Amino acid sequence: MNHIWNHGEMSIRELQTLYDEPQPHINTLSTLVRILEEKGFLAHRAVSTRSYKYFANVSRDDYRSRSLTGVIDKLFGKSYLGAVSTLVSEEKISIDELKELIRQIEGE
């Protein structure tokens, strides 16, 4: 998604050239693009009978939000508190950082 957002509309072959070596196989990218399109993140337009250009169908913020919601729904049973609790217990975020976040939110 970042390549599409950063470089705009492109074919799968053009997308492949943006990856460092070893580049992913064209079939791998085709599968990934198809999945992202099925989920509504990408869309395409035909440029010839067998060639397509793909473009972002959602903004970065929408993508982040939908992706985060999906992870929390699947892995934490739709519990945002469970997700935050895991971050704290695994020391990915400190209590002080949480308190600062709460202060920021309350200040808005």
C-alpha positions as CSV (number, residue, x, y, z in Angstrom):
1,M,0.0,0.0,0.0
2,N,2.8,2.4,0.8
3,H,4.3,2.0,-2.7
4,I,0.9,2.9,-4.2
5,W,0.3,5.8,-1.9
6,N,3.9,7.1,-2.5
7,H,4.1,6.6,-6.3
8,G,0.4,6.6,-7.4
9,E,-1.3,4.4,-9.9
10,M,0.9,1.5,-11.3
11,S,0.9,-1.9,-12.8
12,I,2.0,-5.0,-10.9
13,R,5.3,-5.1,-12.9
14,E,5.9,-1.4,-12.0
15,L,5.2,-2.3,-8.4
16,Q,7.7,-5.1,-8.5
17,T,10.5,-2.8,-9.5
18,L,10.1,-0.7,-6.3
19,Y,11.1,-3.7,-4.1
20,D,14.7,-4.3,-3.1
21,E,16.4,-7.5,-4.2
22,P,15.3,-10.2,-3.9
23,Q,12.1,-8.8,-5.5
24,P,8.9,-10.7,-4.8
25,H,7.7,-12.9,-7.6
26,I,5.1,-11.3,-9.9
27,N,2.6,-14.0,-8.9
28,T,3.1,-13.2,-5.2
29,L,2.4,-9.5,-5.9
30,S,-0.6,-10.4,-8.1
31,T,-2.1,-12.4,-5.2
32,L,-1.4,-9.6,-2.7
33,V,-2.9,-7.0,-5.0
34,R,-6.0,-9.1,-5.6
35,I,-6.5,-9.6,-1.8
36,L,-6.1,-5.9,-1.2
37,E,-8.6,-5.2,-4.0
38,E,-11.1,-7.7,-2.6
39,K,-10.9,-6.0,0.8
40,G,-11.6,-2.6,-0.9
41,F,-8.2,-1.1,-0.3
42,L,-7.2,-1.0,-4.0
43,A,-9.1,-0.6,-7.2
44,H,-8.0,-0.9,-10.8
45,R,-8.6,0.4,-14.3
46,A,-7.9,-1.4,-17.6
47,V,-5.2,0.0,-19.8
48,S,-5.4,-2.9,-22.3
49,T,-7.2,-6.2,-22.6
50,R,-4.7,-7.9,-20.2
51,S,-3.1,-5.0,-18.4
52,Y,-4.3,-3.0,-15.4
53,K,-3.2,-0.1,-13.3
54,Y,-3.9,-0.3,-9.6
55,F,-4.6,2.7,-7.3
56,A,-5.4,3.3,-3.7
57,N,-9.1,3.1,-2.9
58,V,-8.6,4.3,0.7
59,S,-6.5,6.9,2.5
60,R,-3.6,5.9,4.8
61,D,-5.7,6.9,7.8
62,D,-8.7,4.8,6.7
63,Y,-6.4,1.8,6.0
64,R,-4.8,2.1,9.4
65,S,-8.1,2.4,11.2
66,R,-9.7,-0.6,9.3
67,S,-6.5,-2.7,9.8
68,L,-6.3,-1.9,13.5
69,T,-10.0,-2.6,14.0
70,G,-9.6,-6.0,12.2
71,V,-6.6,-7.0,14.3
72,I,-8.4,-6.0,17.5
73,D,-11.6,-7.8,16.5
74,K,-9.8,-11.0,15.5
75,L,-7.1,-11.3,18.1
76,F,-8.6,-9.5,21.1
77,G,-12.3,-10.4,20.7
78,K,-13.2,-6.8,19.9
79,S,-11.7,-5.7,23.2
80,Y,-9.6,-2.5,22.9
81,L,-8.9,-2.7,26.6
82,G,-7.5,-6.2,26.0
83,A,-5.2,-4.9,23.3
84,V,-3.9,-2.0,25.5
85,S,-3.5,-4.4,28.5
86,T,-1.4,-6.6,26.3
87,L,0.8,-3.7,25.2
88,V,1.3,-2.7,28.9
89,S,2.0,-6.2,30.1
90,E,4.5,-6.9,27.3
91,E,6.1,-3.5,28.1
92,K,5.4,-2.1,24.6
93,I,3.9,1.0,26.2
94,S,4.5,2.3,29.7
95,I,2.0,3.4,32.3
96,D,3.5,6.9,32.1
97,E,2.9,6.9,28.3
98,L,-0.7,5.8,28.9
99,K,-1.2,8.6,31.5
100,E,0.3,11.1,29.0
101,L,-2.1,9.8,26.3
102,I,-5.1,10.2,28.7
103,R,-4.0,13.8,29.5
104,Q,-3.7,14.6,25.8
105,I,-7.2,13.1,25.1
106,E,-8.8,14.9,28.0
107,G,-7.2,18.2,26.8
108,E,-8.8,18.0,23.4
